Amino acid sequence: MFSRLFTTRRYALSLCFIWVLLIAVSLVWFYVQHKNNLDEIAKAQARIAFEKDLLYRQWASQHGGVYAPVTPKTQPNPYLAHIPERDITTPSGKELTLINPAYMTRQVFELAETEKQVAKGHITSLNPIRRENAPDPWERKALQAFEKGAKEVSEVVTVGGRPVMRLMRPFTVETSCLKCHAAQGYKTGDIRGGISVTVPLAVFSAGSNRILASTAAALVLIGIIGVSLILVGAGRISESSRRLEEKNAELLNEVSEREIAQEQLREQALLLEEEMAERQAAKEGAVANQRQLQLIMDSTHAAIYGIDTSGKCTFANRTCLELTGYDHLDELLGKNMHDIIHHTLPSGVPAQVAQCNIVRAFSEGKGCTVRDEVFWRKDGTCFPVEYSSYPIVNNGIIEGAVVSFVDQTERSVLEAQLRQAQKMEAVGQLAGGVAHDFNNVLQVISGYGSILKLDERLDELQKQEVDQILSAAERAAQLTRGLLAFSRKQVITLAPVNLNDVVESVRKFLVRIIGEDIHLRTTPCPGNLYIMADLGQLEQVLINLATNARDAMPRGGVLAIETGNHEVESPLDHESGETKPGHYAVLTVADTGCGMDADTSKRIFEPFYTTKDVSKGTGLGMAIVYGIVQQHNGFINVYSEPGHGTTFRIYLPIYHSDRIRDHDNDKQTEPPRGGDETILLAEDDEAVRNLVLSVLTRFGYRVIQAVDGQDAVEKYVAHQNEIDMILMDLIMPRKNGKEAYDEIAGVNPAAKVLYASGYTADFIKKRGVPEEGIELIMKPIQPMQLLRTVREVLDA
């Protein structure tokens, strides 16, 4: 009790000491702040005086100075002697002299010296003209600071035993100052000196001392009152402490008992916390492992799910949900997976659980990998899969099975496309194999037919019969060219053509093909639609499609041909192959015929596939269309339904060029011209050689014959001074045409040559003969075309 009373008094005395110390600190702080405020007021007064003096000076400087009466004190300024107007006399005879701003400012400062309580100024410079402007030590120090970049210097100093505020700012040379000071070397913007202002602090300290004294008295009074209140409060606190001591004594026993009970509770709580921490760590570890496992499964490309020994789903990854069409895992968990996704075989027969390979994985412990089955989606559709099923074994006990599967839809499509491409390639090889011999036969038939047609002894009926022979030969040639186009081995001549013009040019011919009971409607797109194409091949496409449309409309209908353009932004899969993104011209051919089912649409481009009666179709028409489109770097798709007609859309790359030149179509109609030049003819086929010999000699040319490449070289060497041109087959025994010409070029590099061939382009390349850089004419050759080409080579 006594110790607590002593402690209370000690705290009271400490509080009193702290209180008195706070009062003293407040008094000192107020004194310091008061002194600083006094200095700031004096500094502000000095700045005001400086700005006022500077304004007087600027006014005088802007007006070129002021004139004042000449007095003994105010004499003409010798430094302004170069100014003609320095001294003037008024009409009344009074003499005035020009006072520069600096002189005027100095006289004002001299007047201020007589006033004790007024701010005093002094204009000065480190290079003064007058000695009155010389700086004192404090001013010199300030001017030196200005030269280092200072903008203002101020300080409280003692002058004449009295404290004063001294402030100095620089002044710079203005344009108006150069009137008097240009001769000193100053230029605009230079620091020429400064004006110092001296403000007596006594002006401000009289009233402030009274404020300081009254504030100090108030703080002392507050200190006394505070000490008194602390002592009174300490007495009351001591009395309260005594009463609390008695209460505390009564509670000590109760508190000690409760502390013992709390200690026991803390020990039990500690044990529980340790056990909870262990359980929480184990739970977090299990959750982390499960999350990591789920992330791994969701990141794999294969779909995965697990089943227990009853066939119910225990887990599934995201890919499994996506492929089977389920949105949430809860839709599969606990469900029998055989009943949900594996209940029916591809043939439509229900899949028996006892025969299910997935069930065998946990029922018999046998793993397996199975192809050519289907899984079923939530929406009732199915998709082909390849799946693997293996048992889940824990300590020798089978707890279920894990199943992984992959959607085989894309693979099935690719395999179908591969088989289709292999069929196309097989027909292409067949077409290339027979092309040469077939073209030679057609060459002879059409050649002699053309020669026979020129015989003027034929009557009209005989000419018609010859025309029939030539027409049949041309159809056979078109069939050969179509086969080669289908196999993409035909040499085609690409040139910019307007697709709208192609449709219009073939329109009249199509009208005769389709018959009067079918209405032909063409809808070209506005403007031009240029593509790079072989005009003859493109016309063949339209003729084949129109012929098919005619056969599909035996009772008449509408055949619509439309052109347009389309931007393909992403690859699309078609039965005809894979497209590339780009800008395409679109040729649409639609009919209102009987249409086709889905199976027929898929097979329509297969060679030799036809739905027509025997002897009414070769099955090559659409295959030829397909080959021509492919050779033009385009693609074709078809849409058809039974009873609703068929629509073909052909996509060809648009040719973008501002330099489209019209082709001279009249060139081919000009009659061929002969000549008297000598031509070396090298051809291994005797019938073709005799035909060409007959055509050339009929038109005046002299012909030297060679039966193969080696013979051609020997004949040229023997008659090189006579031969004007070489016409040779590209593929011949002993030496091919290119090898023979290379040897001939060693004898005469300027020798002119024209190659002919009935072989396909790839066959020629395999024999080491490039297509580029050679003059080549493809068999079968029409005599008139041959003559024109020979004449062009000779005249070149």
C-alpha positions in Angstrom: 0.0 0.0 0.0 2.8 2.4 1.0 4.8 1.5 -2.1 1.8 2.1 -4.3 1.3 5.5 -2.7 4.9 6.3 -3.2 4.7 5.2 -6.8 1.6 7.4 -7.5 3.5 10.4 -6.1 6.5 9.6 -8.2 4.3 9.5 -11.3 2.7 12.8 -10.3 6.1 14.5 -9.9 7.3 13.0 -13.2 4.2 14.4 -14.9 4.8 17.8 -13.3 8.4 17.8 -14.6 7.3 16.8 -18.1 4.6 19.4 -18.1 7.0 22.2 -17.1 9.5 20.9 -19.7 6.8 21.1 -22.4 5.9 24.7 -21.4 9.6 25.6 -21.6 10.0 23.9 -25.0 6.9 25.7 -26.2 8.3 29.0 -25.0 11.6 28.4 -26.8 9.8 27.2 -29.9 7.6 30.2 -30.0 10.6 32.5 -29.5 12.4 30.8 -32.4 9.3 30.9 -34.7 8.8 34.6 -33.7 12.3 35.5 -34.7 12.0 33.5 -37.9 8.7 35.3 -38.7 10.4 38.6 -38.0 13.2 37.8 -40.4 10.7 36.7 -43.1 8.7 39.9 -42.7 11.9 41.9 -43.0 13.0 39.9 -46.0 9.5 40.4 -47.6 9.8 44.2 -46.9 13.3 44.1 -48.5 11.9 42.3 -51.6 9.1 44.9 -51.9 11.7 47.7 -51.7 13.9 46.0 -54.3 10.9 45.5 -56.7 9.9 49.2 -56.2 13.4 50.4 -56.9 13.6 48.1 -59.9 10.3 49.5 -61.3 11.6 53.1 -60.9 14.7 52.1 -62.7 12.8 50.2 -65.5 10.5 53.1 -66.0 13.4 55.5 -66.4 15.2 53.0 -68.6 12.2 52.4 -70.9 11.8 56.2 -71.3 15.5 56.6 -72.1 16.2 58.4 -68.7 14.8 61.6 -67.3 15.8 65.2 -67.6 16.5 67.3 -64.5 17.7 70.9 -64.0 21.5 71.3 -63.9 22.6 72.1 -60.3 25.9 71.9 -58.6 24.9 68.5 -57.3 23.4 67.3 -60.6 26.0 68.0 -63.2 25.9 66.6 -66.8 26.9 63.0 -66.8 30.3 62.6 -68.6 29.5 59.0 -69.4 26.5 60.2 -71.5 28.5 62.6 -73.5 28.1 60.5 -76.7 24.3 61.2 -76.6 23.5 64.3 -78.5 20.4 65.0 -76.5 22.2 64.8 -73.1 21.8 68.6 -72.5 18.8 70.7 -73.6 17.6 74.2 -72.9 13.9 74.9 -72.5 12.2 77.8 -74.3 12.3 79.7 -71.1 16.1 79.3 -71.0 16.3 76.7 -68.3 19.1 74.1 -68.7 18.3 70.4 -68.3 20.5 67.4 -68.4 19.7 63.7 -69.0 19.9 61.6 -65.9 20.4 57.9 -66.5 18.4 55.3 -64.5 21.4 54.4 -62.4 22.2 58.0 -61.4 18.5 58.6 -60.6 18.3 55.5 -58.5 21.5 56.4 -56.6 20.1 59.9 -55.7 16.9 58.3 -54.5 19.0 56.0 -52.2 20.9 59.1 -50.9 17.6 60.6 -49.9 16.7 57.4 -48.0 19.9 57.6 -46.0 18.4 60.6 -44.0 15.5 58.4 -42.9 16.4 55.9 -40.1 13.3 53.8 -40.3 13.2 53.5 -44.1 14.6 50.6 -46.2 17.8 51.8 -47.8 19.2 50.7 -51.1 22.5 50.8 -52.9 23.2 50.1 -56.6 26.6 48.4 -57.1 28.7 46.3 -59.4 32.0 44.4 -59.4 33.1 46.8 -62.2 31.6 50.2 -61.1 32.0 53.3 -63.2 31.7 55.6 -60.2 33.3 55.0 -56.9 30.0 55.7 -55.1 28.8 52.4 -56.7 31.7 50.3 -55.3 30.4 47.3 -53.3 31.0 46.8 -49.6 32.4 43.3 -48.5 28.9 41.8 -48.0 27.8 43.1 -51.4 30.9 41.8 -53.1 30.3 38.4 -51.7 26.7 38.5 -53.0 27.8 39.7 -56.5 30.2 36.8 -56.7 27.4 34.4 -55.8 25.3 35.9 -58.8 28.1 35.1 -61.2 27.8 31.4 -60.0 24.1 31.3 -60.8 22.5 32.6 -57.5 19.2 34.5 -58.0 19.0 36.1 -54.5 21.2 36.6 -51.4 19.8 37.6 -48.0 21.1 37.7 -44.5 20.5 39.3 -41.0 23.7 41.3 -40.1 24.6 44.0 -37.6 25.2 47.5 -39.0 26.1 50.3 -36.7 25.2 48.2 -33.7 21.7 47.5 -35.0 20.4 44.3 -36.5 19.3 44.7 -40.1 18.0 42.5 -42.9 20.2 42.8 -46.0 18.9 41.5 -49.4 20.4 41.7 -52.8 19.2 40.6 -56.3 21.0 40.9 -59.6 19.8 43.0 -62.6 20.5 42.1 -66.1 21.2 44.2 -69.2 18.1 45.1 -71.2 18.0 46.6 -74.7 17.3 50.0 -73.3 20.4 49.8 -71.1 22.7 49.5 -74.1 22.1 53.2 -74.8 24.5 54.0 -72.0 26.4 50.8 -71.4 27.0 49.3 -74.8 30.4 51.0 -74.9 31.4 49.0 -71.8 31.0 45.7 -73.7 27.7 44.6 -72.2 25.1 42.9 -74.2 21.4 42.0 -73.6 21.0 39.3 -70.8 24.4 40.0 -69.1 24.5 40.4 -65.3 25.8 44.0 -64.8 25.5 44.3 -61.1 22.8 44.4 -58.4 20.8 46.4 -55.9 21.2 45.7 -52.2 18.4 46.6 -49.8 18.9 47.2 -46.1 15.8 47.0 -43.8 16.2 47.8 -40.0 14.7 45.1 -37.9 13.9 47.6 -35.2 10.9 48.7 -37.2 9.3 45.3 -36.7 10.6 44.3 -33.3 8.8 46.9 -31.2 5.4 45.4 -31.5 6.6 41.9 -31.7 8.4 42.1 -28.3 5.1 42.8 -26.6 3.5 39.8 -28.3 6.4 37.7 -27.1 6.1 38.9 -23.5 2.4 38.3 -23.4 2.7 34.8 -24.9 5.4 33.9 -22.4 3.2 35.1 -19.5 0.3 33.0 -20.8 2.5 29.9 -21.1 3.8 30.3 -17.5 0.3 30.6 -16.2 -0.8 27.5 -18.2 2.2 25.7 -16.6 1.2 26.6 -13.1 -2.4 25.6 -13.6 -1.3 22.3 -15.1 1.0 21.4 -12.2 -1.8 22.1 -9.8 -4.3 19.9 -11.6 -1.7 17.1 -11.7 -1.1 17.2 -8.0 -4.8 17.2 -7.2 -5.4 14.3 -9.6 -2.6 12.4 -8.0 -4.2 12.6 -4.6 -7.5 11.3 -5.9 -5.8 8.5 -7.8 -4.0 7.4 -4.6 -7.3 7.1 -2.8 -8.8 5.1 -5.7 -5.7 2.9 -5.7 -6.1 2.0 -2.1 -9.7 0.9 -2.7 -8.7 -1.1 -5.7 -5.9 -2.8 -3.8 -8.4 -4.2 -1.4 -10.6 -5.5 -4.3 -7.5 -7.0 -6.0 -6.6 -8.9 -2.9 -10.1 -10.6 -3.0 -9.7 -11.5 -6.6 -6.2 -12.9 -6.4 -7.3 -16.2 -5.0 -10.0 -16.6 -7.7 -7.6 -15.6 -10.5 -5.0 -18.1 -9.3 -7.5 -20.9 -9.4 -8.7 -20.0 -12.9 -5.1 -19.8 -14.1 -4.6 -23.4 -13.1 -7.7 -24.5 -15.0 -6.7 -22.4 -18.0 -3.2 -24.0 -18.1 -4.8 -27.4 -18.2 -7.1 -26.3 -21.1 -4.1 -24.9 -23.0 -2.3 -28.2 -22.8 -5.3 -30.0 -24.2 -5.8 -27.3 -26.9 -2.1 -27.6 -27.9 -2.5 -31.4 -28.4 -5.6 -30.8 -30.5 -3.9 -28.1 -32.7 -1.0 -30.5 -33.5 -3.4 -33.2 -34.5 -5.5 -30.8 -36.6 -2.3 -29.5 -38.3 -1.2 -33.0 -39.2 -4.7 -33.8 -40.7 -4.8 -30.5 -42.6 -1.3 -31.1 -44.1 -2.3 -34.6 -45.2 -5.6 -33.2 -46.7 -3.8 -30.4 -48.6 -1.2 -32.9 -49.9 -4.0 -35.2 -51.1 -5.8 -32.2 -52.8 -2.6 -31.0 -54.4 -1.8 -34.5 -55.7 -5.4 -34.9 -57.1 -5.2 -31.4 -58.7 -1.8 -32.2 -60.3 -3.1 -35.5 -61.6 -6.3 -33.8 -63.0 -4.1 -31.1 -64.7 -1.9 -33.8 -66.3 -5.0 -35.7 -67.6 -6.7 -32.5 -68.9 -3.5 -31.5 -70.7 -3.2 -34.7 -72.8 -4.6 -35.0 -76.3 -6.2 -38.4 -75.6 -9.5 -38.8 -73.8 -9.2 -40.7 -70.5 -11.8 -42.1 -68.1 -11.8 -44.7 -65.3 -14.4 -47.2 -64.1 -14.7 -49.4 -61.1 -15.5 -53.1 -61.1 -19.2 -52.4 -61.7 -18.4 -50.4 -64.8 -19.3 -47.0 -63.2 -17.3 -43.9 -64.0 -14.8 -42.8 -61.3 -13.0 -40.0 -63.2 -12.7 -38.4 -66.6 -10.5 -35.7 -68.2 -11.6 -32.7 -70.1 -11.0 -34.2 -73.5 -13.3 -37.1 -72.7 -16.1 -34.6 -71.8 -15.5 -32.7 -75.1 -15.5 -35.7 -77.4 -18.6 -37.2 -75.8 -20.5 -33.9 -75.7 -20.9 -33.7 -71.9 -20.6 -30.3 -70.1 -19.8 -31.3 -66.5 -18.0 -34.2 -64.9 -21.0 -34.8 -62.6 -23.0 -36.1 -65.7 -20.6 -39.1 -66.0 -19.5 -39.8 -62.4 -21.3 -42.9 -61.0 -22.8 -43.7 -64.4 -22.3 -47.0 -66.3 -20.0 -46.0 -69.1 -20.9 -49.0 -71.3 -24.5 -48.0 -71.3 -23.6 -44.4 -72.0 -20.9 -44.4 -74.7 -20.3 -48.0 -75.8 -23.7 -49.5 -76.1 -23.9 -50.1 -79.9 -21.4 -51.5 -82.5 -20.6 -49.6 -85.8 -23.0 -51.9 -87.6 -25.9 -50.8 -85.4 -26.1 -54.1 -83.4 -26.2 -53.6 -79.6 -22.9 -54.3 -78.0 -23.1 -57.1 -75.4 -21.5 -56.3 -72.0 -20.0 -59.8 -71.8 -18.2 -59.3 -75.1 -17.0 -55.7 -74.3 -13.2 -55.4 -74.3 -13.4 -52.6 -71.8 -15.3 -54.7 -69.3 -12.8 -57.6 -69.8 -10.0 -55.3 -68.6 -11.3 -55.5 -65.0 -13.3 -58.7 -65.1 -10.5 -60.8 -66.6 -7.5 -58.6 -66.1 -6.8 -58.4 -69.8 -5.6 -55.2 -71.5 -6.3 -54.4 -75.1 -6.2 -51.8 -77.9 -9.1 -51.8 -80.3 -9.7 -49.9 -83.6 -12.7 -49.6 -85.9 -15.3 -49.2 -83.2 -17.5 -46.2 -82.3 -18.4 -44.3 -79.2 -21.6 -42.5 -78.7 -22.1 -38.8 -77.8 -24.7 -37.3 -75.5 -26.7 -36.1 -78.5 -27.0 -39.7 -79.9 -24.4 -39.3 -82.6 -21.4 -41.6 -82.9 -17.8 -41.1 -83.9 -15.0 -43.6 -84.8 -12.4 -44.3 -82.1 -9.3 -46.2 -81.3 -9.2 -47.1 -77.6 -7.1 -48.9 -75.1 -8.4 -50.5 -71.9 -6.1 -51.8 -69.1 -7.0 -52.9 -65.5 -6.2 -50.8 -62.4 -4.3 -53.1 -60.0 -3.7 -52.3 -56.3 -1.6 -54.8 -54.3 -2.6 -57.5 -56.6 -6.4 -56.7 -56.5 -8.2 -55.3 -59.6 -10.1 -52.2 -58.6 -11.3 -51.2 -62.1 -10.0 -50.1 -65.4 -8.6 -47.0 -67.2 -9.7 -46.3 -70.8 -8.0 -43.9 -73.2 -9.4 -43.2 -76.7 -8.8 -40.9 -79.7 -11.3 -39.6 -82.2 -10.5 -41.1 -85.5 -12.9 -38.9 -87.6 -10.1 -36.8 -89.1 -7.9 -39.8 -89.8 -10.8 -41.6 -91.5 -11.3 -38.6 -93.8 -7.6 -38.4 -94.6 -7.5 -42.1 -95.4 -10.5 -41.7 -97.7 -8.7 -38.8 -99.4 -5.6 -40.9 -99.7 -7.5 -43.7 -101.4 -9.1 -41.2 -103.7 -5.8 -39.7 -104.6 -4.3 -43.1 -105.3 -7.2 -43.9 -107.7 -6.6 -40.6 -109.5 -2.8 -41.3 -109.7 -3.5 -44.8 -111.1 -5.6 -43.4 -113.9 -3.1 -40.7 -114.5 -0.4 -43.3 -115.0 -2.6 -45.2 -117.3 -3.4 -42.1 -119.3 0.3 -41.2 -119.5 1.2 -44.7 -120.6 -1.0 -44.7 -123.7 -0.8 -41.0 -124.6 2.2 -41.2 -126.9 1.1 -44.0 -129.1 -2.5 -42.8 -129.2 -1.4 -39.3 -130.1 0.7 -40.7 -133.0 -2.3 -42.6 -134.3 -4.5 -39.5 -134.1 -1.8 -37.5 -135.7 -1.8 -39.7 -138.8 -5.6 -39.8 -139.0 -6.2 -36.1 -138.5 -3.2 -35.1 -140.6 -4.1 -37.1 -143.7 -7.8 -36.1 -143.2 -6.8 -32.4 -143.3 -4.7 -33.0 -146.4 -7.5 -34.9 -148.0 -9.9 -32.1 -147.2 -7.7 -29.7 -149.2 -8.2 -31.9 -152.4 -10.4 -29.8 -154.7 -11.6 -32.9 -156.6 -13.8 -34.0 -153.7 -17.5 -33.4 -154.0 -19.6 -32.0 -151.2 -20.7 -35.4 -149.8 -17.0 -36.5 -149.7 -16.0 -33.3 -147.9 -18.7 -34.0 -145.3 -17.4 -37.5 -144.8 -13.9 -36.2 -144.4 -15.3 -33.7 -141.8 -16.8 -36.6 -139.9 -13.4 -38.3 -139.9 -11.7 -35.1 -138.6 -14.5 -34.5 -136.0 -14.1 -38.0 -134.7 -10.3 -37.6 -134.5 -10.7 -34.3 -132.7 -13.1 -35.9 -130.2 -10.5 -38.6 -129.6 -7.8 -35.9 -129.2 -10.0 -34.0 -126.7 -10.5 -37.3 -124.8 -6.8 -37.8 -124.7 -6.2 -34.2 -123.5 -8.9 -34.6 -120.9 -7.3 -37.7 -119.6 -4.0 -35.9 -119.3 -5.6 -32.9 -117.7 -7.3 -35.3 -115.2 -3.9 -36.8 -114.4 -2.4 -33.2 -114.3 0.2 -34.2 -116.8 -1.1 -32.3 -119.8 1.0 -29.3 -120.9 -1.4 -26.4 -120.6 -0.9 -22.8 -121.7 -1.9 -20.4 -119.0 -2.9 -16.8 -119.8 -5.0 -14.1 -118.2 -8.6 -14.6 -119.2 -11.8 -13.0 -118.1 -14.1 -15.6 -116.7 -17.2 -13.6 -117.8 -15.9 -13.7 -121.4 -15.3 -17.4 -121.2 -18.9 -18.1 -120.1 -20.3 -15.7 -122.8 -18.1 -17.2 -125.6 -19.2 -20.8 -124.8 -22.9 -19.9 -124.3 -24.0 -20.3 -127.9 -22.3 -23.7 -128.1 -23.9 -24.9 -124.9 -27.4 -24.0 -126.2 -26.9 -26.5 -129.0 -25.6 -29.2 -126.6 -28.4 -29.0 -124.0 -31.4 -28.8 -126.4 -34.4 -26.6 -126.7 -36.3 -28.0 -123.7 -33.6 -26.7 -121.2 -33.4 -23.0 -120.5 -29.8 -21.7 -120.2 -29.5 -18.7 -117.8 -26.1 -17.0 -117.4 -25.5 -14.4 -114.6 -22.0 -12.8 -114.9 -20.7 -10.8 -112.0 -20.2 -7.0 -112.5 -16.9 -5.9 -114.0 -14.0 -8.2 -115.0 -13.0 -11.4 -113.3 -9.5 -12.4 -114.5 -7.9 -15.7 -113.8 -4.8 -17.6 -115.1 -6.3 -20.4 -117.3 -6.0 -22.4 -120.4 -9.0 -21.2 -122.4 -9.6 -24.5 -124.2 -9.4 -26.5 -120.9 -11.8 -24.1 -119.2 -14.3 -24.4 -122.1 -14.0 -28.2 -121.7 -15.1 -28.0 -118.1 -18.2 -26.0 -119.0 -19.1 -28.4 -121.8 -18.7 -31.5 -119.5 -20.8 -30.0 -116.8 -23.5 -28.9 -119.2 -23.5 -32.4 -120.8 -24.0 -33.9 -117.3 -26.8 -31.4 -116.5 -28.6 -32.2 -119.8 -28.6 -35.9 -119.0 -30.0 -35.2 -115.5 -32.9 -33.2 -117.0 -34.6 -35.6 -119.5 -37.8 -33.6 -119.3 -36.2 -30.2 -119.5 -35.4 -27.7 -116.8 -33.1 -24.8 -116.1 -29.3 -24.7 -116.3 -27.9 -21.7 -114.5 -24.3 -20.5 -114.9 -23.1 -17.8 -112.5 -19.7 -16.1 -111.9 -18.6 -14.3 -108.7 -15.8 -14.0 -106.2 -15.3 -15.3 -102.7 -12.7 -14.8 -100.0 -11.7 -18.1 -98.3 -10.4 -17.2 -94.9 -9.6 -20.7 -93.4 -8.9 -24.2 -94.8 -12.1 -26.1 -95.6 -12.3 -29.8 -96.2 -14.0 -31.0 -99.4 -14.3 -34.3 -101.1 -12.1 -32.9 -103.8 -9.3 -32.0 -101.4 -8.1 -29.3 -99.1 -8.4 -25.7 -100.0 -6.0 -22.9 -99.2 -7.1 -19.4 -97.9 -7.2 -16.7 -100.6 -9.3 -14.7 -103.0 -11.0 -16.9 -105.6 -13.2 -16.5 -108.6 -16.2 -18.8 -108.3 -17.9 -20.5 -111.3 -21.3 -21.9 -110.3 -23.1 -24.4 -112.5 -26.6 -25.5 -111.2 -29.3 -27.5 -112.7 -32.9 -28.5 -111.7 -32.4 -32.2 -112.6 -32.9 -35.4 -110.6 -30.0 -34.7 -108.2 -27.8 -37.3 -106.5 -27.7 -39.0 -103.1 -24.8 -38.5 -100.7 -22.9 -41.7 -101.8 -23.1 -40.7 -105.5 -21.9 -37.2 -104.6 -18.8 -38.6 -102.9 -17.9 -40.8 -105.8 -18.8 -38.5 -108.7 -15.1 -37.5 -109.4 -13.9 -41.1 -109.5 -12.6 -42.2 -112.9 -14.9 -44.6 -114.8 -17.7 -44.1 -112.2 -21.0 -43.4 -113.9 -24.7 -43.7 -113.1 -25.7 -43.7 -116.8 -26.7 -46.8 -118.7 -24.1 -48.9 -120.5 -22.7 -47.3 -123.7 -24.1 -43.9 -122.6 -21.2 -42.7 -120.5 -17.5 -43.3 -120.1 -17.3 -42.2 -116.5 -14.4 -39.9 -117.3 -16.3 -36.6 -117.8 -16.3 -35.4 -114.2 -12.8 -37.0 -113.5 -11.6 -34.8 -116.4 -13.3 -31.7 -114.9 -11.6 -32.5 -111.6 -8.2 -32.9 -113.2 -8.5 -29.6 -115.1 -9.5 -27.7 -112.0 -6.7 -29.2 -110.0 -4.2 -28.3 -112.7 -5.4 -24.7 -112.5 -4.6 -24.7 -108.7 -8.3 -24.6 -107.9 -10.8 -26.8 -106.2 -14.4 -27.9 -106.8 -17.3 -29.0 -104.6 -20.7 -30.3 -105.3 -24.0 -30.1 -103.5 -27.0 -32.2 -104.5 -30.1 -33.8 -103.2 -32.4 -36.3 -104.9 -35.2 -34.4 -106.7 -33.7 -31.0 -106.0 -31.0 -30.7 -108.7 -27.2 -30.4 -108.4 -24.9 -27.4 -107.9 -21.2 -27.4 -108.8 -18.9 -24.6 -107.5 -15.5 -24.2 -109.0 -13.0 -22.0 -107.2 -10.1 -20.6 -109.2 -7.4 -18.2 -107.9 -8.1 -14.6 -109.1 -5.3 -13.1 -111.2 -4.5 -9.6 -110.0 -2.7 -7.5 -112.6 -3.1 -4.0 -114.1 -1.5 -5.2 -117.3 -4.0 -7.5 -119.0 -3.3 -7.7 -122.7 -5.8 -8.9 -125.2 -4.7 -12.0 -127.1 -4.8 -11.9 -130.9 -7.4 -14.5 -131.7 -7.2 -13.7 -135.4 -3.7 -15.0 -135.5 -5.0 -18.6 -135.7 -7.4 -17.9 -138.5 -4.7 -16.6 -140.9 -4.0 -19.1 -143.7 -0.6 -20.8 -143.3 2.3 -19.7 -145.5 4.8 -22.1 -147.1 8.4 -21.6 -148.0 11.4 -23.0 -149.9 13.7 -23.5 -146.8 15.3 -26.9 -146.0 14.0 -28.6 -142.8 15.6 -31.6 -141.1 12.8 -33.9 -139.9 13.7 -36.4 -137.1 10.8 -38.7 -136.2 11.0 -42.4 -135.2 7.4 -43.2 -136.1 7.3 -43.9 -139.8 3.6 -43.0 -140.3 4.0 -39.7 -138.5 7.2 -39.0 -140.4 5.5 -39.6 -143.7 2.6 -37.4 -142.8 4.8 -34.5 -141.8 6.9 -35.0 -144.9 3.8 -34.8 -147.1 2.5 -31.6 -145.4 5.8 -29.8 -145.5 6.6 -30.7 -149.2 3.1 -29.8 -150.2 3.8 -26.2 -149.1 7.2 -26.0 -150.8 9.6 -26.9 -148.1 12.6 -29.3 -148.8 12.8 -32.0 -146.2 15.7 -34.2 -145.0 14.5 -37.2 -143.0 16.1 -38.8 -139.9 14.8 -41.9 -138.1 16.2 -41.2 -134.6 18.3 -38.7 -132.6 21.7 -40.1 -133.7 20.6 -40.1 -137.3 19.5 -36.5 -136.9 23.0 -35.5 -135.7 24.7 -37.2 -138.6 22.3 -35.8 -141.2 22.8 -32.3 -139.8 26.6 -32.5 -139.9 26.4 -33.8 -143.4 24.0 -31.0 -144.6 24.6 -28.2 -142.1 25.0 -25.5 -144.8 21.7 -26.4 -146.3 19.4 -26.9 -143.3 17.5 -23.8 -142.1 15.6 -25.5 -139.3 15.2 -28.8 -137.3 11.8 -30.4 -136.6 12.4 -33.3 -134.3 10.5 -35.5 -131.8 11.6 -35.1 -128.2 11.6 -38.8 -127.3 13.5 -41.0 -129.8 15.8 -44.0 -129.8 19.6 -43.7 -129.4 19.4 -40.0 -128.6 16.4 -37.9 -127.5 15.6 -34.6 -129.2 17.3 -32.5 -126.5 20.5 -34.6 -126.5 20.6 -34.5 -130.3 20.2 -30.7 -130.4 22.9 -30.1 -127.8 25.3 -32.0 -130.0 24.1 -30.1 -133.1 24.5 -26.8 -131.1 28.2 -27.6 -130.7 28.4 -27.5 -134.5 26.1 -24.5 -135.0 24.9 -22.7 -131.8 22.4 -20.6 -133.9 20.6 -23.7 -135.2 16.8 -23.2 -135.1 14.8 -26.1 -133.6 11.1 -27.0 -133.1 10.3 -30.0 -130.8 7.2 -32.2 -131.0 6.0 -34.8 -128.6 3.0 -36.9 -127.7 4.4 -37.9 -124.3 3.1 -36.4 -121.0 5.1 -33.6 -119.3 6.3 -35.8 -116.4 7.5 -38.5 -118.8 9.5 -35.9 -120.7 11.0 -34.6 -117.4 12.0 -38.1 -116.3 14.1 -38.3 -119.6 16.0 -35.2 -118.5 14.3 -32.8 -120.9 13.2 -29.6 -119.3 10.0 -27.9 -120.5 11.4 -24.4 -120.0 13.4 -22.7 -122.7 12.4 -24.9 -125.7 9.9 -24.5 -128.6 7.5 -27.4 -128.1 4.3 -28.4 -130.0 2.2 -31.2 -128.6 0.8 -34.1 -130.7 -1.6 -34.7 -132.3 -0.7 -31.7 -134.5 -3.1 -30.2 -137.0 -1.3 -29.6 -140.3 -2.3 -26.0 -140.5 -1.1 -25.4 -136.9 2.2 -27.2 -137.7 2.7 -25.0 -140.8 2.1 -21.8 -138.9 4.5 -22.8 -136.1 7.2 -23.8 -138.5 6.8 -20.4 -140.3 7.1 -18.6 -137.0 10.3 -20.4 -136.0 11.9 -19.8 -139.4 10.9 -16.1 -139.4 12.1 -15.5 -135.8 
